[in-house]
């Protein structure tokens, strides 16, 4: 099988995994919103469900770390693709940026 077809199979799985992590983050954020709205709608004390909300926030943070790791995987696989001589752009189910940012990021605290 040609290298480009093998690489496209891997790229398809990569894009699907990236989408799944993003979807999981979205679902978790919507769950947190629903929990907080329900607490408010039922006029419950702030302490009700606090442990559940705190654990969900931890889960969302872990998903954020997973997303960052997937970006690193994406960049590393792009390097592998070039090292094995594939110059074709691997396409996924959505538009990808023309260049993947690999530089450092600055947090909002550092900007202020």
N, C-alpha and C positions, 0 to 999 in steps of 0.2 A: 504494500500500500504506500502511496506517495506521502512524503513527510507533511505536506501541506494539509492533506485530509486528516491525518492523525492529529496534527496540531489543532485543526478546526474542531475536532471532537473534544479535545481538552479545553479549548476556548469556550465551547458551548457549555461544558460543565462548570467552568469558572464563572461565566456570566450568570448561569442559573443559581449557583451558590451565592454570588454577590446579591442577586435579587432576593433570595430566600432570607439572607441576613437582614437586608433592608426591610423586607416584609415583616419579619419577626420584630424588628424595632418598632415599626409602625403599629403592629398589633399590641405590643406591650405598652406603648405610649397611650394608645386608645383605651386600653384596660385601665391604666392609671387615671385617665380623665373620667372614665365611667365610674370608677370607684369613688373619686372625689365628688363628682356630681351626685351620685346616689347618697353619699353621706350628707351632703348639703340638702338634697331634696327631702330626706327623712329627718332633718334637723337633729342629726346625731352629734355627739361631742367629738371634738378633734381627736381625742384619744381612741375612739372606736376605729378599729382597723388600722391603727398606726403601724403595728408590726408588719402587717401585710403590705402596706404602702412602702414601708422602708425596704422590705425585701424585694419588692418589685422594682424600686429604684436601683437596687444593687444589680438586679437582673438586667435592667436597661443599660447600666454602666458596663456590664460584662458583654452585652451585645455590641456596645460601642467599641470595646476593645477587639471583639471578633471582627467588626467591620474594618477597623484599622489594620488588623492582621491580613484580612482578605485583600486590601489595597496593596499591602506588601507582597502578597502572593502574586497578584496581578503584575506588579512591576518586575518581580523576579522571573516569572514565566515569559514576560515580554523579552527580557534579556536572553533567556534560554532560546527562545524562538530565533532571535537574531544570531546567536552563537552557532545554531545548527544550520544556518543558511537560509532561513525562511524570511523573505522580505515582504510577503503579502500581508495585508492587514486582516486580522481575524475579526470577523463581524459577529455581533450578537443580536439579541432580540430588540435592542434599543440603540439609539445613537450613543456613541462613546465620544468623549472629548478627543481632539486631535493629538493632544499631548497629555501624558499623565504626569501630574505634579509630583516630584520626588524631593523637593526642597523642604526645609523646616517650616513649621507653621508658627504663628505668633498668636498667643491667646489674647482675649480681649483685655485681660488684666494688664498685660505687658504694653498694650497700645495706649491705654488710659493714662 
